[in-house]
Amino acid sequence: MAPTALGAAAGDVAPAPVASVLIVDDSIVARAAIARIIDGTDRFMVAGSVGSIRAALAFLDRHRVDVILLDLELPGIDGLTGLPDLLASGRGAKVLVVSAAAGDGATATIQALALGAADTLVKPAIGSGGRRFAELLEERLSRLCDAMPPAAATASSEEAATPLPQVGPFDIVAIGASTGGIHALSALLRAVPPNFELPILITQHLPASFMPYFAAQLAVLAGRPCDVAENHMRVRPGRLLIAPGDAHLRLARVSGGASVRLTHESVASGCTPSVDPMFESVAEVFGARALAVVLSGMGRDGSIGARRLQATGAPIVVQDRRSSVVWGMPGAVAGAGSATAILPPDAIGRLIATRGARP
């Protein structure tokens, strides 16, 4: 990011650093409209504006930016195809997909998030919804940039973490994630073999309209069945179970195992679904025989439930800062001293695969 402006009076709060933005959209009109919105803020500046993936990659070869605004419908190489290359060339830049194809429940939206996009925003038709779109764009940009750690920041907890911790046998895996979590989940699940026998619970912050496609995508990635949780559904070996978008996923102890209880209570994080209720109920039902995982996400959801799990002796593994789109949720758990280990997603997957055998 650009340096903070100098000259603030003693005692004044320094302004947030100005973040640079690259706009990638084939419409000259759309690029101009988005540029006006960005340049009308005090916090963001347009570093470049291009109409194709090739032009964007050429720009990134010469310049560094903080955020890339990416349309999906582009000539030649489309946005989804070019997204992995943009992430690699962006050297840490966050990608915010801004596209008419990025609506709630849209296949393209889930695909973009799985490929590593930090967030998505629907681009309105030209001439409509201008003011609301401007507010949403500035809000999304602010959220992403607020979550970016200072360039020189280093988490001491990461340095002390053992690469492959020794954990005891466990009977269930519970994973919580939010912004950036779909991409992390993809890497984690690819490292877990399809014949892995234990159930895996997932609470990912997504609206209800996304869940059917999300479940289908995870089933393909993991090579195992994936269900959207329903009330009183039994937790079964070898299956993925994801929280619906409009309820918390809790477990209850029943004869011969555990079953789902969907709840709608308010929680400290304000999220629905929330990771905290899932972790709390897993602590009650499985205790130390659970493995908890916290992946990339904004905020602190999961930190309360992680403390409950920690009290039972259950291991808690969080995603490392370097690989996280946002190190909010995993960072909150690590900062509270609740993390057993801090690892990249593929290493977490290998840990699950190698340490999850029953004694």
N, C-alpha and C positions, 0 to 999 in steps of 0.2 A: 504494500500500500504506500501511497505518497506520504511524506512526513507531515506531521501536524504543523499548522501555522504557528509561527513564533510571535512573541510579543504579548502574550496574555498577562494581565496584571496579576500580582501576587494574590493568591487565594482564589483566583478564578478557576473554574473547571475547564480544562483544555478541551477544545472541540474534537469531535471524532475525526480520525484521519479520513481524507478523501479517498474513495475507492474508485478504481478505474474499471470501465465496462466496455466490452466489445460486443457490438450488435451484429448478429448474423441472420439476415432476412433478405429474401430475393426481391421484396417489394420496396421500391424507392420511397413510396409514400409512407409505408409502415416504418421504415428506418428513420425517416425524418420525424414522424410523430413520436416515436419512442425516444429519439435523441432529445427532442424538446422537453419531454417529461423529465429525463435524467438531468439535463443541463439546468432545469428549473429548480433543482434541489441544491442544498448546500453541501450535501455529503457525497454525491456521486458525480463522476465526469465521464463523458464519452471519450474513450481512447481510440476507438476505431469503429467503422461501420462498413460491412462488406455484404455481398450478395450470394456467396457460395461457400461451401466447405473448403474448397481449394484456396480461395482467397483468405479465408480465416486462418488456415494452417500457415500460409505464407506470412500473414501478419504476426502470428504467434512465434514464428521463427525469429522475428526481429524485436518483438515487444512482449512485456509481461503485463498481464491484467489480473484483476481480482475476481471478476465475474464475466461469464460469457452468456449473453442472451441468445438462445438458439431457436429458430423456427424449424419445424420438422419437415415442412413441405418446401424443398429446395430443388433447383435444377441440377442435373447430373447426380452427384452424391447426395442422397437425402439425409436429413438430420439424424435419424436413428443410426444409419450406417456410418456416418461420420463422427458420431458422439465419442466412441472410444479413442479415436485419433485426436480429437479436440482435448479430451481429458489428459492424454499423454503430453501433447504439445503445450497445454496450458500450465503445466508445472505447478499444480496446486490450485488453479483457478476453479471456482465453483461454476457449474453450468445450470442456469435457470432456463428451462424450456418455456418459450412463449409462443404458443401456436394455437390455431383454431382446432387442431386435432387433439388437443390436450384436455378434453373435457372429462368430467367425473365418470369413472368406469370405462373410459376409452382404453382399448388395447394398447394404443401407442403410448399412453401415459405410463402404464405399468412397465412397458418395455423400456421406456426412457429412464425411469427410476432404477430398474434392474441393471441397466447398463452404466449407471453411475451419476445420472443427473441429480442435483441436490433438491430440486423442487420443480413444480410446473405451474403454469398460469395460462388460462385460456385467453387468446388474443381475440378481441371482438372484431366484428366486421367494420370496415372503414366507415367512419361517420357515426358510429353508435357506441354508447357506453364509455365515452372518452374520459370523463371525470372519474368514474368509479374505477376504470382500468388504471388510471394514473395513480390513484390511491393504493390499489392492490400491488402495483408494480413497485412503488416505493416501499411499501410494507414488506414485500418479499425480499427485496434487496437489503433492507435494514436487518431483517432476521438473519440472513446469510452472513452479512458482514459483522454483525454483533457476535456471531458465534465463532468467527475466525480468531485463532490464537495469535498473539504477537509473533512476528517472524523469529525472534530469538528465544521464544518461550520453550522451555523443556520441562517435562513432567518428571520430577524426581522419582515418583512412584514407578514410572516406566523403566528408569534406569535400574531400579532395584528388583524388578520383576524377574522371576526365573522363566526362561523360554518354554520349558516343558515341565510344569509343576507336577508333583506327585499328588494325585487325588485318589481317594478311596472309590470302591465300586458304587455305582448309582443305578437307580431304577427308572429315572425319567430325566429329560432335559427340558428346561423352560427358558425360552429366549424372548427378550424384550428389545424392541427397536423402534426408531422413528425416522427422522430425516436422514437419508443416506443408508437406511437399514436394508432396503431391498437389494441394493448392490452388494452389501456385506453378506446378507443371507445367501445370495447366489454363490459367492465364493466359499462360504462355510459349508453349504449343503453339498457342493461338488466334491468336497474332501471327505464326506461321510459315505461309505459304501452302501449300495442299495440293500444289502442283507443285514444292515444294522437293525437289531431287534427291539430296541427300546422306543417308547413313544416320545415324540418331540412336540411340545406345546409352543406356540408362537403368538405373541401379542405385538402387532405392528400397527402403528398409528396410520390408519387409512379409513376413508369413508366407507359406509356399507356397500355403496354401488361398485366399489373396486373388488370386493371380496371374491365373487365367483371366478373372475379371471385370475386373480392373485393365487387362489387355491389351485387352479389348473396349472398355472406356471410353476408353482412350487413342486407339484407332483412330478412334472417333467424334469425339473432340475434335480430333485432328490431321488428320482426313480422309485417312488413309493406312493401309496395313496395319501391324499391330503383332503381333509374335510373342514368345512366351516362349522365351528362348534354350534351345537343345538342343545337346548336344555335336556338334562338327564342322559345325554349321549355318554356311552362308556368310553373310557380311555383304553385304547387297545395297543398291543405291541406292534412295532414296525410301522406306525402311521404318524403322519403329521396332523396336528389339530390346531387351527388358527382361530383367534378371537373374532367374532363378527364385528362389523364396524360400529354397531350401535349398542354394545353391551360389554361388560367386563367378563372375562373368562375366569371363573373360580372352579376349584375342585372340591368334591366332598368324598369322604371315605364311605365305601359301600362294601358289601360282602364280596370278597374276591378281588378287590381293587379300588378304583376311583371312577367317579362320573362327574360330568359337567354341571355346574350351576351358573347360569347367566344372571348377572345382577346389573343394576342401574344406579347404584348409589353415587353421591358426589364424592370425589377423592381430592387429595391435596394438590395433585398436579393439574386438575381440571380436564384431564384427557378421558375420552371414551373412544375405544377401549383403553384401559390403563394397565400398565405392567405391575403396579403395586398390588392390586388384589390377586392377580395370578400368583405372584411370588409368595404373598402371605398365605394363600391357601395351599400352595405346594409345600411350604414349610410345615403347615399343620398336618398334612396327609403323609408326606414322605420324609420330612426332617432331613437328617444328614444324608439320606439316600437319594438326594436330588442334586443335579448340577444346574446352576443358573448361569445365563449368559446375557450380557447387556451390550448391544451393538450401537452404532452411530445414532445419534438423536439429539434434538434440542431439548433443553430443560433438565428436570431432575426426576422424571418419572422412573420408577424402579428402585430408587435409593432407599425408600422406606421399607419396601418389601425385601430388599437385599439385606437390610439389618436384621430382619426377622429370620431370614435364611442363615445368615452368619451365626446367629445365636444358637441355631440347631447344630452347627458344625458343617453345614453344606458348603461346598466350594462354589465360588462366584468368579467367573472369568469375564473380563471386559475387553472390548476392542481397543487397540492402541490409538493414540492421538494421530499418528502419521497417516494411518489408513482411513480414519473417520472423516466423513463429510462434515460432521459437527460432533465435537467431543464434549457435548453437554451431559447426556445421560451416563455414558461410561465414565466420564471425568468426575461426575458427582459421586459415583460409587467408589472410584479410586481415591478421591479426595477425602472421603469419610473413613478410609481404611478398611473397607469391606471387601476389596478385591483380592482374591487368591492369586490371580495372575492377570497380566495385561498383554494381549497377543493380537496379531492381525487375524482377520477372519479365517483364512485358510488354515492357520495353525490351530485355531479354536476347533475347526472341523476335524483336524487330525487328532487333537486331544480327545474329542468326543468319540471318535472311531476307535482309538487305541485303549482308552481307559474305561470304556463303558461295558466291558464284558462282566457278566455275573460271576461271582466267585464259585 
